[in-house]
Amino acid sequence: MKTIFKDISNRLDLVASLRWVDKDKGQMNFERPPILFPAALITLGVAQAQNLNRTLQAGQLQVRIRLCFNYGGNTSSITPQADRDQSLEYYDVLDEVVSQLQGFSTGEFNALERRSQQPIPRPDTHTVEEIIFTADFRESITP
C-alpha cells in the first residue's frame, strides 16, 4: 500500500492548484485544520479481496480523495456573476483532480475509475468534496 499511496500522491502533485497532498489523518476535524488549502487528503483501502492461491490475492483497491477548500462563498443566483464564478472555482480543481486520476494506472494497480463524487456538508466555512476511485490489483502476501 505504501507504493500505491506514493504513486497517487505523486500524481496529485501534478495538480498545480493543490497546495497540500497528504494521507487523511482527520486534519479537517480541527477548528483550524493543520493543512494548506486547497488540499487533497488520501485514504486507501481494499474494498474486497479474493485468494488466487496461498500467497496471491486479487482485490479491488479503493482510493478516497477528500478535496478541502477554505471558503464557502456565495453561489446564489442573485450573487454578482464575478463573485459567483470565484465561489465556484473549486469545481475547476475537482475537474483537474479527476482528469489526473481517471484512468491512471501503474504496475501496482489497473486503471483507476471514478465511482462517486459527493460534497461533505460542514457547519463551518470549509468546502469538502469526496471522490472515490476503484481499481483492480494483485498483491503478493508473504508468510
C-alpha positions in Angstrom: 0.0 0.0 0.0 2.9 2.4 0.6 3.9 2.3 -3.0 0.3 2.9 -4.1 0.0 5.8 -1.7 3.2 7.4 -3.1 2.0 6.8 -6.7 -1.3 8.5 -6.0 0.2 11.4 -4.1 2.8 12.0 -6.8 0.1 12.1 -9.4 -1.9 14.6 -7.3 1.3 16.8 -7.0 0.8 17.4 -10.8 -2.4 19.4 -10.0 -0.8 22.9 -9.7 -3.7 24.4 -7.8 -3.3 21.9 -4.9 -1.1 23.3 -2.1 -1.3 20.2 0.2 -1.4 16.5 -0.6 -1.4 14.1 2.4 -2.8 11.0 4.0 -6.2 11.7 5.6 -5.4 11.7 9.3 -8.5 13.6 10.4 -7.0 17.0 9.6 -10.4 18.5 8.8 -11.7 17.6 12.3 -9.8 20.6 13.8 -11.2 24.1 14.2 -8.1 25.3 12.3 -7.1 22.4 10.1 -3.3 21.9 10.0 -3.1 22.0 6.2 -2.7 24.5 3.4 -5.8 25.0 1.2 -6.7 23.7 -1.3 -5.7 20.2 -0.1 -6.2 16.6 -1.2 -6.4 14.1 1.6 -6.0 10.4 0.6 -7.3 7.2 2.2 -6.6 3.8 0.7 -8.5 0.6 1.4 -9.3 -2.8 0.0 -13.0 -3.0 -0.9 -12.8 -6.7 -1.5 -10.2 -9.4 -2.0 -10.1 -13.0 -3.2 -7.4 -15.6 -2.8 -5.8 -16.8 -6.1 -3.5 -19.1 -4.2 -1.9 -19.2 -0.7 0.3 -16.1 -1.3 -1.5 -14.1 -4.0 -4.7 -12.2 -3.8 -6.8 -10.3 -6.4 -8.6 -7.3 -4.9 -10.3 -4.1 -5.5 -8.4 -1.0 -4.4 -10.5 1.9 -3.1 -9.0 5.4 -3.2 -10.8 8.1 -1.4 -9.8 11.7 -2.1 -11.2 14.4 0.1 -10.6 17.8 -1.6 -10.7 20.6 1.0 -11.2 24.3 0.4 -11.1 27.2 2.9 -14.2 29.0 1.7 -17.9 28.7 1.3 -18.5 31.7 -1.0 -21.8 33.0 -2.4 -23.3 30.9 -5.1 -26.9 32.1 -5.2 -28.4 33.2 -8.5 -28.6 36.8 -7.2 -24.9 36.9 -6.4 -22.9 39.1 -8.9 -21.5 36.9 -11.6 -17.8 37.6 -10.9 -18.3 36.7 -7.2 -20.3 33.7 -8.0 -17.7 32.5 -10.5 -15.0 32.9 -7.9 -17.1 30.9 -5.3 -17.4 28.1 -7.8 -13.7 27.9 -8.7 -13.3 24.8 -6.6 -15.1 22.9 -9.4 -12.1 23.6 -11.6 -9.8 21.9 -9.0 -12.2 19.0 -8.8 -12.1 18.6 -12.6 -8.3 18.7 -12.6 -8.1 16.0 -9.9 -10.5 13.7 -11.8 -8.5 14.3 -15.0 -5.3 13.3 -13.3 -6.6 10.2 -11.6 -9.3 8.8 -14.0 -7.6 6.0 -16.0 -4.3 6.4 -14.1 -2.5 3.1 -13.5 0.9 1.8 -12.5 2.5 -1.7 -12.2 0.8 -1.8 -8.8 -2.8 -1.4 -9.9 -5.0 -1.2 -13.0 -6.7 2.0 -14.3 -8.5 4.0 -11.7 -12.2 4.5 -12.2 -14.2 7.2 -10.5 -17.1 5.6 -8.7 -18.7 8.5 -6.9 -18.2 12.2 -6.1 -20.2 13.9 -3.3 -20.0 17.0 -1.2 -19.5 16.6 2.5 -21.7 19.0 4.4 -19.9 21.1 7.1 -21.1 23.6 9.6 -18.1 25.9 9.0 -16.6 27.9 6.1 -14.8 24.9 4.6 -15.9 23.1 1.5 -15.1 19.4 1.2 -15.8 17.1 -1.8 -15.1 13.4 -1.6 -14.2 11.5 -4.8 -13.9 7.7 -4.7 -11.9 5.7 -7.3 -11.5 2.0 -7.5 -9.1 -0.2 -9.4 -8.3 -3.9 -9.6 -4.9 -5.0 -8.2 -3.0 -8.1 -7.2 -0.9 -8.4 -4.1 1.6 -11.0 -3.0 1.3 -11.9 0.6 4.5 -13.2 2.1 4.0 -15.6 5.0 
